[in-house]
Amino acid sequence: MRDMRGLWRQVGLLLLSIVILFGALPAASQERERAKPKYDPALFSAKQWRLIGPFRGGRSIASVGVTSESNTYYMGAAGGGVWKSTNGGNTWTPLTDRWSVSSIGSIAVADSDPNVVYVGTGEACIRSNISPGDGVYKSTDAGKTWKNIGLPDSQAISKIVVHPKNADIVYVAALGHLWGPNAERGVFRTMDGGKTWEKVLYKDDKTGAIDVAMDPNNPTILF
């Protein structure tokens, strides 16, 4: 009798495994269907990359497009300042030739107001030849004029993100001095468009921040 009970227990487990397996198959199939592209890949078969300049900007780790203006782009060069194109890259205009620094680490345009542009100076891609920055710059007229709004000792700013509905709320990831300790590093936040800054993430004077990302569905969630 004991052997029969053990046999039926094994049979029951086998049947349960089969039910679970076949129950999971439709779910896996549905997941694959959802993962399929919603467009015909042939539409992009002829797509090719082309160099659009600017040809005097030098290497770059900062570029951004304006969501409400499909042909407007900003590019920040490691040693050539900020450039702007309003025709999809056919021509570029330098915007920051009068600045005291030319190394650009990050650019962000406010989705709620494309006239508001923030630039973090100081390339954060560490290498032997690198120029420090002198903080964050802001434009309220789409790059015509600029004002330095703080964090001058951060030297290398690698990322700026702007609240999607409030152009005054900005987060900055500052790497800090590349070859030595300093306190102005970590993640900073302004709630008033750069008039004041608060350090919201800081470990020590030897640890900087290289990136910050905002949940597009919930801007109070940051990574």
PASEBA-1860 file (N, C-alpha, C; in nm, 3 decimals):
! residues 223
1> MRDMRGLW> 0.084/-0.120/0.000/0.000/0.000/0.000/0.087/0.125/0.000 ~ 0.196/0.119/0.081/0.285/0.234/0.087/0.350/0.259/-0.049 ~ 0.388/0.148/-0.121/0.448/0.163/-0.253/0.350/0.225/-0.351 ~ 0.219/0.186/-0.339/0.117/0.240/-0.429/0.100/0.390/-0.405 ~ 0.102/0.431/-0.278/0.087/0.573/-0.249/0.206/0.652/-0.307 ~ 0.325/0.596/-0.296/0.442/0.663/-0.353/0.433/0.672/-0.504 ~ 0.381/0.564/-0.566/0.368/0.564/-0.712/0.270/0.672/-0.756 ~ 0.153/0.676/-0.688/0.052/0.777/-0.725/0.102/0.919/-0.700
9> RQVGLLLL> 0.187/0.935/-0.597/0.243/1.068/-0.571/0.334/1.111/-0.687 ~ 0.414/1.017/-0.737/0.501/1.048/-0.849/0.421/1.078/-0.975 ~ 0.313/0.998/-0.995/0.228/1.024/-1.113/0.165/1.162/-1.103 ~ 0.120/1.199/-0.983/0.059/1.331/-0.963/0.157/1.443/-0.991 ~ 0.281/1.428/-0.945/0.382/1.530/-0.971/0.412/1.543/-1.119 ~ 0.414/1.427/-1.188/0.439/1.428/-1.332/0.328/1.503/-1.406 ~ 0.201/1.472/-1.369/0.088/1.540/-1.433/0.091/1.690/-1.406 ~ 0.128/1.728/-1.282/0.135/1.870/-1.248/0.242/1.940/-1.331
17> SIVILFGA> 0.356/1.873/-1.351/0.463/1.931/-1.431/0.418/1.953/-1.575 ~ 0.342/1.855/-1.628/0.293/1.867/-1.766/0.196/1.984/-1.778 ~ 0.108/1.998/-1.679/0.012/2.109/-1.682/0.085/2.243/-1.679 ~ 0.186/2.253/-1.590/0.262/2.379/-1.580/0.335/2.409/-1.710 ~ 0.396/2.305/-1.771/0.470/2.323/-1.894/0.380/2.374/-2.005 ~ 0.267/2.307/-2.027/0.178/2.346/-2.136/0.108/2.478/-2.105 ~ 0.092/2.510/-1.977/0.034/2.639/-1.942/0.131/2.753/-1.970 ~ 0.263/2.724/-1.960/0.363/2.828/-1.983/0.389/2.851/-2.132
25> LPAASQER> 0.362/2.750/-2.215/0.390/2.764/-2.358/0.313/2.877/-2.423 ~ 0.181/2.888/-2.401/0.109/3.001/-2.462/0.161/3.135/-2.413 ~ 0.197/3.145/-2.285/0.249/3.271/-2.231/0.381/3.308/-2.298 ~ 0.468/3.208/-2.317/0.596/3.234/-2.384/0.574/3.275/-2.528 ~ 0.477/3.211/-2.594/0.446/3.247/-2.731/0.393/3.389/-2.741 ~ 0.307/3.427/-2.646/0.255/3.564/-2.644/0.367/3.665/-2.620 ~ 0.461/3.628/-2.533/0.573/3.719/-2.505/0.658/3.740/-2.630 ~ 0.678/3.631/-2.708/0.755/3.645/-2.831/0.682/3.733/-2.931
33> ERAKPKYD> 0.550/3.721/-2.936/0.473/3.804/-3.028/0.485/3.951/-2.990 ~ 0.480/3.979/-2.859/0.493/4.118/-2.815/0.630/4.174/-2.845 ~ 0.732/4.087/-2.843/0.869/4.133/-2.866/0.899/4.159/-3.013 ~ 0.814/4.109/-3.103/0.837/4.131/-3.245/0.823/4.279/-3.280 ~ 0.906/4.329/-3.371/0.894/4.470/-3.410/0.758/4.500/-3.472 ~ 0.709/4.620/-3.447/0.578/4.660/-3.498/0.588/4.725/-3.636 ~ 0.703/4.712/-3.699/0.723/4.770/-3.830/0.790/4.668/-3.921 ~ 0.788/4.695/-4.049/0.853/4.608/-4.146/1.002/4.643/-4.152
41> PALFSAKQ> 1.092/4.552/-4.113/1.236/4.584/-4.115/1.285/4.628/-4.252 ~ 1.215/4.588/-4.357/1.258/4.626/-4.492/1.253/4.778/-4.512 ~ 1.172/4.845/-4.432/1.162/4.990/-4.445/1.296/5.059/-4.417 ~ 1.382/4.994/-4.336/1.509/5.054/-4.297/1.629/4.984/-4.362 ~ 1.606/4.901/-4.461/1.715/4.823/-4.521/1.817/4.910/-4.592 ~ 1.775/5.026/-4.639/1.868/5.113/-4.713/1.931/5.219/-4.624 ~ 1.906/5.215/-4.494/1.958/5.318/-4.404/2.109/5.310/-4.393 ~ 2.174/5.424/-4.402/2.319/5.431/-4.390/2.357/5.551/-4.305
49> WRLIGPFR> 2.470/5.537/-4.235/2.523/5.648/-4.156/2.601/5.741/-4.246 ~ 2.595/5.872/-4.215/2.677/5.968/-4.289/2.729/6.073/-4.192 ~ 2.846/6.124/-4.220/2.907/6.227/-4.137/2.840/6.361/-4.167 ~ 2.787/6.428/-4.062/2.719/6.555/-4.082/2.790/6.672/-4.013 ~ 2.907/6.646/-3.953/2.983/6.756/-3.893/2.941/6.782/-3.750 ~ 2.982/6.895/-3.692/3.070/6.996/-3.752/3.213/6.946/-3.764 ~ 3.284/6.992/-3.863/3.413/6.933/-3.896/3.529/6.995/-3.820 ~ 3.503/7.097/-3.737/3.609/7.156/-3.657/3.581/7.141/-3.508
57> GGRSIASV> 3.486/7.056/-3.471/3.446/7.045/-3.332/3.532/6.954/-3.248 ~ 3.605/6.862/-3.310/3.680/6.764/-3.233/3.590/6.651/-3.183 ~ 3.648/6.564/-3.101/3.570/6.451/-3.052/3.456/6.499/-2.962 ~ 3.353/6.417/-2.949/3.234/6.460/-2.877/3.175/6.345/-2.797 ~ 3.126/6.377/-2.674/3.052/6.279/-2.595/2.918/6.338/-2.551 ~ 2.878/6.452/-2.611/2.753/6.517/-2.571/2.675/6.560/-2.694 ~ 2.554/6.510/-2.708/2.467/6.554/-2.817/2.323/6.531/-2.774 ~ 2.234/6.616/-2.825/2.093/6.606/-2.787/2.008/6.668/-2.898
65> GVTSESNT> 1.890/6.609/-2.918/1.793/6.666/-3.010/1.679/6.730/-2.933 ~ 1.607/6.819/-3.000/1.492/6.886/-2.938/1.367/6.809/-2.978 ~ 1.295/6.758/-2.880/1.182/6.668/-2.908/1.073/6.736/-2.988 ~ 1.053/6.864/-2.968/0.945/6.935/-3.038/0.990/6.998/-3.169 ~ 1.119/6.988/-3.201/1.173/7.044/-3.325/1.264/6.939/-3.388 ~ 1.212/6.865/-3.481/1.279/6.744/-3.530/1.411/6.771/-3.601 ~ 1.438/6.893/-3.643/1.562/6.923/-3.715/1.662/7.001/-3.630 ~ 1.632/7.020/-3.502/1.720/7.099/-3.416/1.801/7.009/-3.325
73> YYMGAAGG> 1.934/7.029/-3.327/2.025/6.946/-3.248/2.136/7.033/-3.189 ~ 2.185/6.990/-3.072/2.302/7.052/-3.010/2.410/6.946/-2.996 ~ 2.535/6.988/-3.015/2.649/6.897/-3.000/2.755/6.967/-2.916 ~ 2.812/6.895/-2.819/2.919/6.949/-2.738/3.049/6.876/-2.764 ~ 3.152/6.949/-2.797/3.282/6.888/-2.829/3.373/6.890/-2.707 ~ 3.468/6.798/-2.707/3.562/6.789/-2.595/3.655/6.909/-2.589 ~ 3.676/6.974/-2.703/3.762/7.092/-2.704/3.712/7.200/-2.797 ~ 3.585/7.191/-2.837/3.533/7.286/-2.936/3.404/7.355/-2.899
81> GVWKSTNG> 3.361/7.344/-2.774/3.242/7.415/-2.731/3.112/7.352/-2.777 ~ 3.005/7.432/-2.775/2.870/7.386/-2.812/2.836/7.436/-2.953 ~ 2.779/7.345/-3.032/2.736/7.376/-3.168/2.586/7.345/-3.181 ~ 2.522/7.414/-3.275/2.377/7.396/-3.296/2.346/7.386/-3.444 ~ 2.255/7.294/-3.475/2.202/7.282/-3.611/2.050/7.290/-3.606 ~ 1.993/7.366/-3.696/1.846/7.375/-3.706/1.794/7.315/-3.835 ~ 1.883/7.248/-3.910/1.841/7.187/-4.037/1.887/7.043/-4.049 ~ 1.881/6.972/-3.936/1.912/6.830/-3.938/2.058/6.798/-3.961
89> GNTWTPLT> 2.147/6.892/-3.934/2.290/6.866/-3.946/2.352/6.912/-4.075 ~ 2.276/6.977/-4.163/2.335/7.026/-4.288/2.436/7.138/-4.260 ~ 2.404/7.225/-4.167/2.498/7.329/-4.125/2.496/7.339/-3.973 ~ 2.609/7.386/-3.916/2.624/7.398/-3.772/2.675/7.537/-3.737 ~ 2.630/7.589/-3.622/2.673/7.720/-3.575/2.736/7.706/-3.437 ~ 2.857/7.759/-3.417/2.918/7.756/-3.282/2.850/7.859/-3.192 ~ 2.821/7.820/-3.068/2.746/7.905/-2.977/2.828/7.960/-2.862 ~ 2.944/7.902/-2.836/3.012/7.932/-2.709/3.158/7.975/-2.728
97> DRWSVSSI> 3.189/8.036/-2.839/3.328/8.073/-2.865/3.381/8.175/-2.764 ~ 3.294/8.251/-2.698/3.338/8.353/-2.603/3.350/8.298/-2.460 ~ 3.320/8.171/-2.440/3.334/8.112/-2.307/3.482/8.100/-2.271 ~ 3.509/8.091/-2.141/3.647/8.072/-2.096/3.689/7.926/-2.102 ~ 3.593/7.834/-2.124/3.623/7.692/-2.138/3.563/7.641/-2.268 ~ 3.619/7.534/-2.320/3.569/7.478/-2.445/3.535/7.330/-2.435 ~ 3.558/7.270/-2.318/3.534/7.126/-2.300/3.390/7.106/-2.249 ~ 3.314/7.024/-2.321/3.172/7.004/-2.290/3.148/6.858/-2.252
105> GSIAVADS> 3.077/6.837/-2.138/3.051/6.701/-2.093/2.908/6.655/-2.114 ~ 2.810/6.749/-2.111/2.670/6.709/-2.123/2.586/6.828/-2.167 ~ 2.478/6.798/-2.241/2.381/6.900/-2.283/2.242/6.844/-2.260 ~ 2.150/6.929/-2.212/2.012/6.888/-2.194/1.919/7.003/-2.233 ~ 1.813/6.969/-2.305/1.711/7.066/-2.345/1.582/7.032/-2.270 ~ 1.518/7.133/-2.215/1.394/7.110/-2.141/1.280/7.075/-2.237 ~ 1.215/6.962/-2.214/1.101/6.923/-2.297/0.986/7.022/-2.284 ~ 0.970/7.081/-2.167/0.858/7.172/-2.143/0.882/7.310/-2.205
113> DPNVVYVG> 1.008/7.342/-2.237/1.040/7.471/-2.298/1.171/7.456/-2.374 ~ 1.167/7.436/-2.506/1.290/7.411/-2.582/1.386/7.529/-2.586 ~ 1.344/7.647/-2.537/1.436/7.759/-2.528/1.534/7.744/-2.412 ~ 1.502/7.657/-2.317/1.587/7.638/-2.200/1.685/7.523/-2.227 ~ 1.812/7.558/-2.227/1.919/7.461/-2.254/2.021/7.468/-2.141 ~ 2.059/7.352/-2.090/2.161/7.342/-1.986/2.284/7.271/-2.043 ~ 2.401/7.322/-2.009/2.527/7.262/-2.055/2.618/7.239/-1.935 ~ 2.667/7.117/-1.922/2.767/7.085/-1.821/2.904/7.084/-1.884
121> TGEACIRS> 2.996/7.164/-1.831/3.129/7.174/-1.891/3.224/7.073/-1.827 ~ 3.328/7.042/-1.902/3.429/6.947/-1.854/3.400/6.806/-1.900 ~ 3.477/6.760/-1.996/3.462/6.623/-2.046/3.490/6.523/-1.935 ~ 3.405/6.422/-1.922/3.421/6.323/-1.816/3.475/6.190/-1.866 ~ 3.516/6.186/-1.991/3.578/6.064/-2.047/3.728/6.072/-2.018 ~ 3.769/6.008/-1.909/3.905/6.027/-1.857/4.009/5.976/-1.955 ~ 4.109/6.059/-1.980/4.221/6.026/-2.068/4.338/6.115/-2.031 ~ 4.451/6.098/-2.098/4.571/6.170/-2.057/4.563/6.319/-2.089
129> NISPGDGV> 4.498/6.354/-2.200/4.486/6.497/-2.235/4.339/6.536/-2.227 ~ 4.305/6.613/-2.125/4.166/6.647/-2.100/4.159/6.786/-2.036 ~ 4.057/6.862/-2.072/4.043/6.998/-2.021/3.930/7.004/-1.918 ~ 3.951/7.071/-1.806/3.846/7.084/-1.705/3.744/7.190/-1.745 ~ 3.625/7.179/-1.687/3.522/7.280/-1.708/3.511/7.372/-1.589 ~ 3.411/7.460/-1.593/3.391/7.552/-1.482/3.243/7.560/-1.442 ~ 3.174/7.446/-1.449/3.038/7.441/-1.399/2.930/7.427/-1.504 ~ 2.810/7.472/-1.469/2.691/7.457/-1.553/2.654/7.591/-1.614
137> YKSTDAGK> 2.620/7.588/-1.742/2.572/7.707/-1.812/2.425/7.686/-1.851 ~ 2.353/7.798/-1.860/2.211/7.792/-1.894/2.178/7.899/-1.998 ~ 2.095/7.860/-2.093/2.040/7.955/-2.190/1.889/7.950/-2.183 ~ 1.825/8.065/-2.191/1.678/8.071/-2.194/1.628/8.122/-2.327 ~ 1.718/8.133/-2.425/1.680/8.179/-2.559/1.738/8.087/-2.667 ~ 1.738/7.955/-2.637/1.780/7.852/-2.734/1.924/7.868/-2.779 ~ 2.011/7.914/-2.690/2.153/7.918/-2.720/2.208/8.051/-2.765 ~ 2.124/8.154/-2.773/2.176/8.286/-2.815/2.265/8.347/-2.708
145> TWKNIGLP> 2.221/8.339/-2.582/2.300/8.392/-2.471/2.308/8.287/-2.361 ~ 2.413/8.300/-2.276/2.437/8.200/-2.174/2.475/8.265/-2.042 ~ 2.451/8.192/-1.934/2.491/8.237/-1.801/2.542/8.118/-1.722 ~ 2.656/8.135/-1.656/2.708/8.031/-1.569/2.626/8.031/-1.441 ~ 2.568/7.915/-1.407/2.475/7.909/-1.293/2.527/7.822/-1.178 ~ 2.657/7.794/-1.177/2.709/7.728/-1.058/2.787/7.601/-1.080 ~ 2.828/7.541/-0.968/2.912/7.421/-0.960/3.046/7.441/-1.033 ~ 3.114/7.552/-1.008/3.236/7.583/-1.082/3.353/7.489/-1.054
153> DSQAISKI> 3.354/7.425/-0.936/3.467/7.339/-0.901/3.440/7.191/-0.933 ~ 3.332/7.164/-1.002/3.302/7.024/-1.039/3.398/6.974/-1.146 ~ 3.447/7.062/-1.231/3.548/7.036/-1.335/3.502/6.940/-1.446 ~ 3.431/6.833/-1.413/3.387/6.738/-1.517/3.243/6.698/-1.488 ~ 3.150/6.740/-1.576/3.008/6.708/-1.561/2.968/6.613/-1.673 ~ 2.922/6.496/-1.634/2.900/6.391/-1.733/2.754/6.376/-1.775 ~ 2.659/6.428/-1.696/2.518/6.410/-1.733/2.432/6.517/-1.668 ~ 2.334/6.566/-1.745/2.233/6.658/-1.695/2.097/6.606/-1.740
161> VVHPKNAD> 2.001/6.599/-1.648/1.864/6.564/-1.684/1.770/6.670/-1.629 ~ 1.666/6.700/-1.708/1.570/6.805/-1.673/1.432/6.741/-1.655 ~ 1.362/6.786/-1.554/1.225/6.740/-1.530/1.141/6.766/-1.656 ~ 1.062/6.668/-1.702/0.990/6.684/-1.829/0.884/6.792/-1.829 ~ 0.835/6.832/-1.711/0.728/6.931/-1.705/0.767/7.059/-1.633 ~ 0.889/7.063/-1.578/0.934/7.181/-1.506/1.080/7.206/-1.539 ~ 1.106/7.308/-1.620/1.241/7.335/-1.667/1.334/7.385/-1.558 ~ 1.281/7.417/-1.441/1.365/7.465/-1.330/1.421/7.352/-1.244
169> IVYVAALG> 1.367/7.231/-1.261/1.415/7.118/-1.181/1.516/7.039/-1.263 ~ 1.640/7.039/-1.217/1.750/6.982/-1.295/1.840/6.900/-1.202 ~ 1.887/6.786/-1.254/1.983/6.702/-1.182/2.113/6.696/-1.261 ~ 2.224/6.703/-1.190/2.356/6.704/-1.252/2.442/6.595/-1.189 ~ 2.503/6.512/-1.272/2.601/6.414/-1.227/2.740/6.473/-1.250 ~ 2.812/6.500/-1.142/2.944/6.562/-1.150/3.052/6.461/-1.110 ~ 3.144/6.441/-1.200/3.254/6.349/-1.171/3.354/6.411/-1.074 ~ 3.375/6.542/-1.085/3.470/6.610/-0.998/3.610/6.613/-1.055
177> HLWGPNAE> 3.706/6.653/-0.974/3.846/6.659/-1.020/3.892/6.521/-1.065 ~ 3.960/6.518/-1.178/3.998/6.390/-1.236/4.115/6.325/-1.163 ~ 4.207/6.406/-1.109/4.330/6.348/-1.055/4.348/6.375/-0.907 ~ 4.243/6.415/-0.839/4.256/6.439/-0.696/4.121/6.457/-0.630 ~ 4.117/6.452/-0.497/3.990/6.464/-0.426/3.935/6.606/-0.427 ~ 3.803/6.619/-0.427/3.737/6.748/-0.406/3.593/6.722/-0.366 ~ 3.533/6.817/-0.299/3.400/6.796/-0.241/3.287/6.821/-0.340 ~ 3.311/6.899/-0.444/3.203/6.933/-0.537/3.190/6.824/-0.643
185> RGVFRTMD> 3.140/6.710/-0.598/3.118/6.596/-0.688/3.001/6.515/-0.633 ~ 2.944/6.429/-0.718/2.824/6.355/-0.681/2.707/6.402/-0.765 ~ 2.586/6.385/-0.714/2.465/6.428/-0.785/2.409/6.552/-0.717 ~ 2.384/6.655/-0.796/2.330/6.781/-0.746/2.191/6.805/-0.806 ~ 2.111/6.883/-0.733/1.977/6.917/-0.781/1.950/7.066/-0.760 ~ 1.886/7.127/-0.858/1.834/7.261/-0.842/1.683/7.257/-0.864 ~ 1.611/7.331/-0.784/1.466/7.341/-0.796/1.424/7.478/-0.848 ~ 1.522/7.565/-0.870/1.491/7.702/-0.912/1.571/7.745/-1.035
193> GGKTWEKV> 1.597/7.651/-1.123/1.664/7.685/-1.248/1.811/7.721/-1.235 ~ 1.875/7.679/-1.127/2.018/7.702/-1.111/2.056/7.814/-1.017 ~ 1.957/7.879/-0.954/1.991/7.984/-0.857/2.057/7.925/-0.733 ~ 2.009/7.809/-0.692/2.069/7.738/-0.579/2.080/7.591/-0.614 ~ 2.179/7.524/-0.552/2.202/7.382/-0.575/2.213/7.311/-0.440 ~ 2.166/7.187/-0.437/2.185/7.103/-0.319/2.243/6.969/-0.362 ~ 2.331/6.916/-0.280/2.394/6.787/-0.308/2.301/6.678/-0.256 ~ 2.245/6.597/-0.347/2.146/6.497/-0.308/2.204/6.356/-0.306
201> LYKDDKTG> 2.323/6.337/-0.362/2.389/6.206/-0.355/2.539/6.229/-0.347 ~ 2.598/6.186/-0.235/2.741/6.209/-0.213/2.796/6.098/-0.125 ~ 2.906/6.039/-0.168/2.971/5.934/-0.090/3.092/5.988/-0.016 ~ 3.187/6.042/-0.092/3.305/6.104/-0.031/3.374/6.190/-0.136 ~ 3.486/6.253/-0.098/3.551/6.347/-0.189/3.637/6.279/-0.295 ~ 3.634/6.146/-0.297/3.708/6.071/-0.399/3.614/5.997/-0.494 ~ 3.482/6.008/-0.474/3.385/5.933/-0.554/3.291/6.030/-0.624 ~ 3.295/6.031/-0.757/3.207/6.119/-0.834/3.093/6.042/-0.896
209> AIDVAMDP> 3.004/6.116/-0.961/2.891/6.055/-1.033/2.914/6.068/-1.182 ~ 2.889/5.961/-1.254/2.914/5.960/-1.398/2.785/5.962/-1.479 ~ 2.670/5.929/-1.416/2.546/5.925/-1.492/2.428/5.938/-1.398 ~ 2.317/5.989/-1.448/2.190/5.992/-1.376/2.080/5.981/-1.480 ~ 1.982/5.896/-1.453/1.871/5.873/-1.546/1.739/5.892/-1.473 ~ 1.641/5.943/-1.545/1.510/5.972/-1.488/1.406/5.882/-1.552 ~ 1.319/5.822/-1.470/1.210/5.741/-1.521/1.116/5.831/-1.601 ~ 1.096/5.805/-1.732/1.013/5.894/-1.813/0.867/5.896/-1.772
217> NNPTILF> 0.823/5.793/-1.703/0.683/5.788/-1.658/0.663/5.843/-1.517 ~ 0.774/5.856/-1.443/0.766/5.907/-1.306/0.895/5.979/-1.273 ~ 0.902/6.111/-1.294/1.028/6.184/-1.279/1.078/6.193/-1.135 ~ 1.002/6.141/-1.039/1.055/6.137/-0.902/1.145/6.016/-0.880 ~ 1.149/5.925/-0.979/1.235/5.806/-0.970/1.360/5.832/-1.052 ~ 1.475/5.824/-0.986/1.604/5.847/-1.050/1.693/5.725/-1.032 ~ 1.778/5.704/-1.128/1.877/5.596/-1.120/2.015/5.655/-1.140
END
